[in-house]
Amino acid sequence: MIAFFLSLFAAPAQAGENYSHHTVYAAVYRSIQHNHKGGKFGLVNTLCVRNTDQKKDLIINAVDLYGPKGEKIKSFLAKPLKLKPLACQSFVAVPADKKEKKIAASFLVHYKIFKKANRPLIHCVTIGATMNQGISFISEGRELN
């Protein structure tokens, strides 16, 4: 009987040991200078988090957008989000105000996975268009220690 009660308290600790926690940094650009006079081109950033594992869920604990001075601009999640196998979730950051001089920003993605699961693919698709001009590129996320 005592062994039964002890096993009830030990189970959550064992389950937590099966996960590994990670943080990914993804650089984004809220605007980019398009001429020598300092004209800015507003950009939309779509962060994509893709669960690349075919069997295991991915838990996204937080997705935050930071400004060029390291200040948190926005948190995208109020609670952790579970991504099923091969599922994808997008988070959109709108362009900076045209009067704003800030160009760079970054996303931090905090997630956990089963230790033997595939790591997710995290990247940011950046796009901007005005009149007959357009620009788009992808920034790959980089895992932090």
Secondary structure, 3 states (H helix, E strand, C coil): CHHHHHHHHHHHHHHHHCEEEEEEEEEEECEEECCCCCCEEECEEEEEEECCCCCCCEEEEEEEEECCCCCEEEECCCCCEEECCCCEEEEEECCCCCCCCCCEEEEEEEEEEECCCCCCEEEEEEEEEECCEEEEEEEECEEEC
